[in-house]
């Protein structure tokens, strides 16, 4: 089993930055790729960014390309999401999960609110 804990969300003004963290524990040896997902009110959960654990290949949703950067620290079993130039439409609960996602690994997420 894998446990994932997200942190780092908050309230930020448009144009601001936040860095989210996802700490993994448990049977993490089985994980090949990790993703950050988000769900805005009234919308479906969507994949925002993903990275392989070895090699560090990354992919991004078109809506965040050039603004968000996903990275990982394998020694700390942590995946990060650096979010710059935030927009009100980035407001959502952000979750980390494996890629493809596993129902058992969804955590509480971390709220990101972009508002002036």
N, C-alpha and C positions, 0 to 999 in steps of 0.2 A: 504494500500500500504506500501511497505517496501523499504527503501533506504539503499544501501550498498556502503561504500566508502573504497577502498583499499589504503594502503600506505606502505612505507618501502622498496620498491625495490631500486635497484641500480646496480652499477658495482662492482664486487668482484672477487678476484683471486681464482683459484681452491683451494679447501681446506678451504676456508673462510666461514663466517657465515653471515646470515641476519635474521632479524625478521620482518615478515609482519604483518600488523594489518588490521582488517576489522571492521569498526564501523557501527553498524546498528541503524536505527531509523525508526519511523513510527509504523506500526501495527505488532510489533515484537512478540506479545503474541501468534501469530499463528505459530511461527517457532518451530519445534521440533528438527531439526538437521541442521547443517551448514557444508559446505564443501569448501575446497580450490581446485580450478581447475587451469590448466595451458594450454596454447596453444603455441607451438613452431612454427616457420615459416614452412609452408608447411605441418603441421600435424593437426590432429583433436584435439579439446579440450578434456582434460582428467581429471578425478578426481584424485587428489593427496592425499588428506586426508579429513576426516570427523569426526565430533563429535556430539553427542546428546547434547542438551542444558541442560537437566536435567539428572543427573547421569554421564555424561561425558564419555560414551562409545566412543571409537575411532576406526578408521580403516585407513589403509594406502595402497597406491599402493606399489607393490613389489619393484619398482625402488627407493623408498625413505625410506623404512623401516629401522629403526636404525639410520637414519640421520635427518629426519624431525619429529617435534613434534607439534601437534595441541592442542591448549588449548583455554579456554574461560573464560571471566570475566563477569559473568551475571550482576553484579552491574554496569559495564561500557558498557554493550551491545556490547562487543567487542570480536572478535575471533582472535587468533594469529596463526601464523605459524613460528615456529623457525626452521630455516634451517641451518644445520651444514654440514661440509665436502662437500661443494658444488662442483659440477662437471660441465664441459662445457655443458653436455647434460641436465642440469637443466635450461639452458637459455630458457626463455619463458616469455610471459605475464601471470601473475598470477591474478586470479579472485576469489572472494568469492561469494557464492550463497547458497541458501537453498539446502537441499538434500531431495527429488529430486530437481533438479534445476528448476527455474522459468524463462521463457523468459523475463519477465518484470523486473527482478532484476539484470540483467547483468549490471555492471558498466564499467568504463574505464579500470580497471585493473591496475596493477603496473608491470613495466618491471624489470625483473631480468636478468642480463647478467653476466655470469661466464666466465672470460677470463683473460689470463695473458698478 
